[in-house]
Amino acid sequence: MIYTTEVEHMCPIAKGAYHGPAPIPEEGKWVQAKEITDISGFTHGVGWCAPQQGACKLSLNIKNGVIEEALVETIGCSGMTHSAAMASEILIGKTILEALNTDLVCDAINTAMRELFLQIVYGRSQSAFSEGGLAVGASMEDLGKGLRSQVGTMFATKAKGPRYLEMAEGYVTRVALNKEDEIVGYEFINLGKMMDFVKKGDDANTAMEKAKGHYGQFDDAAKYVDPRQE
């Protein structure tokens, strides 16, 4: 350690009381985090790329400072999906400090990592008050049984109105309208379930019908339209 001449000539004065860092909630415990290994929790972070044309939702399950589980979901340019694939291999096994200082290929994923880091080191994790935290694999529950990201996609014009294209339940096939041509419901295909039926031996048409569902006042609609064709 190098000290300036001024400091070298100062007389020593005893340091007062030491209270340590403020405890933060982690997996059902109050922890005074001093080292990276003191950090545990499951949380999410959302980031965006430099031109703000794409976004990433990053979910990490961290135990004793080490990333044990990663879920990377992106929306934006096609390159982001490939970046996510690389990031999923890069992240696991690293400490959160290593991950924060690692190039995760895409700006959006890097930004999501930064935002997640800020949350978890301040005790703002999803598992802050869950005793023992969440089991590794918890992020898959966010995807539902079909293990597919929940995406909402809507398109609208002033001239022709709104079109529901994709809801959390799945791919929208028909939109239900009342007599005033207002949307009152929709029909969807849960693509995750459909692919599961296909893998079990159903033909595509049978699988599609079994994976269909509807929401709202669908049965009582005045008419139905294909949001992609009509």
VENHU-V100986 format. One record per pair of residues at least 4 apart in sequence whose ideal C-beta (glycine too) atoms are under 7 Angstrom apart, sorted by the first residue. I is the first residue (numbers start at 1). GAP is how many residues later the second one is. If there is no record, write none. Layout:
<<I;GAP> <I;GAP>>
This chain:
<<3;4> <3;5> <5;4> <20;12> <21;11> <21;12> <21;13> <23;7> <23;8> <23;9> <24;7> <24;9> <24;98> <24;99> <25;5> <25;98> <25;103> <25;104> <26;5> <26;14> <26;15> <26;97> <26;99> <26;102> <27;13> <27;14> <27;100> <27;103> <27;104> <27;105> <27;106> <28;101> <28;102> <28;103> <28;104> <31;7> <33;5> <33;6> <33;88> <34;4> <36;29> <36;59> <36;60> <36;61> <37;27> <37;28> <39;23> <39;26> <39;57> <39;81> <39;82> <40;22> <40;23> <40;24> <40;93> <41;21> <41;79> <41;84> <41;86> <41;87> <41;92> <42;19> <42;83> <42;84> <42;85> <42;91> <42;92> <42;96> <43;17> <43;73> <43;76> <43;77> <43;81> <43;82> <43;83> <44;13> <44;14> <44;15> <44;72> <44;82> <45;13> <45;67> <45;68> <45;70> <45;71> <45;74> <46;9> <46;11> <46;66> <46;69> <47;8> <47;9> <47;11> <47;61> <47;62> <47;63> <47;64> <47;65> <47;67> <47;68> <48;4> <48;6> <48;7> <48;60> <48;63> <49;4> <49;5> <49;27> <49;57> <49;58> <49;59> <50;57> <53;23> <53;24> <54;20> <54;21> <54;22> <54;23> <54;26> <54;54> <55;20> <55;21> <55;53> <56;16> <56;17> <56;18> <56;24> <56;50> <56;52> <56;53> <56;56> <57;16> <57;55> <58;14> <58;51> <58;54> <58;55> <58;58> <59;12> <59;80> <59;83> <60;7> <60;9> <60;10> <60;56> <61;7> <61;8> <61;73> <61;75> <61;77> <61;78> <62;4> <62;5> <62;6> <62;34> <62;58> <63;5> <65;30> <65;31> <66;27> <66;29> <67;24> <67;25> <67;26> <67;27> <67;29> <67;32> <68;68> <69;67> <69;68> <69;70> <70;18> <70;21> <70;22> <71;68> <72;12> <72;15> <72;16> <72;37> <73;76> <74;6> <74;7> <74;10> <74;34> <76;4> <76;32> <79;4> <80;4> <80;26> <80;28> <81;4> <82;4> <83;4> <83;22> <83;23> <83;26> <84;4> <84;25> <86;4> <86;19> <87;4> <87;17> <87;18> <87;22> <90;12> <90;14> <91;8> <94;4> <94;5> <94;8> <96;4> <96;21> <96;24> <97;4> <98;4> <99;14> <100;13> <100;14> <100;17> <104;5> <104;6> <104;9> <105;4> <106;4> <107;4> <108;4> <109;4> <110;4> <111;4> <112;4> <113;4> <114;4> <115;4> <116;4> <117;4> <118;4> <119;5> <119;6> <120;5> <123;5> <124;4> <127;6> <127;7> <130;4> <134;4> <140;7> <143;4> <143;5> <143;6> <144;6> <144;48> <145;47> <146;44> <146;45> <146;46> <146;47> <146;50> <147;45> <148;43> <148;44> <150;18> <151;15> <152;14> <152;15> <152;16> <153;12> <153;13> <154;8> <154;9> <154;10> <154;11> <155;8> <155;10> <156;5> <156;6> <156;7> <162;21> <163;64> <164;8> <164;11> <164;19> <164;22> <164;63> <165;7> <165;62> <165;63> <166;5> <166;6> <167;5> <167;19> <167;21> <169;19> <169;21> <169;44> <169;46> <170;18> <170;19> <170;20> <170;21> <171;17> <171;18> <171;20> <172;14> <172;16> <172;55> <173;14> <173;15> <173;16> <174;12> <174;13> <174;50> <174;51> <174;52> <175;8> <175;11> <175;49> <175;50> <175;52> <176;7> <176;8> <176;9> <176;10> <176;40> <176;41> <176;42> <176;45> <176;48> <177;4> <177;5> <177;6> <177;7> <177;44> <177;45> <177;46> <177;48> <178;4> <178;6> <178;43> <178;44> <179;43> <184;32> <184;33> <184;37> <185;29> <185;30> <185;31> <185;32> <185;33> <185;36> <186;28> <186;29> <186;30> <186;32> <187;25> <187;27> <187;31> <188;25> <189;5> <189;19> <189;22> <189;23> <190;4> <190;21> <190;23> <191;4> <192;4> <193;4> <193;18> <194;4> <194;13> <194;14> <194;17> <195;4> <196;4> <197;5> <197;10> <197;13> <197;14> <198;4> <198;6> <198;9> <202;4> <202;5> <202;8> <203;4> <204;4> <205;4> <206;4> <207;4> <208;4> <214;4> <217;4> <225;5> <226;4>>
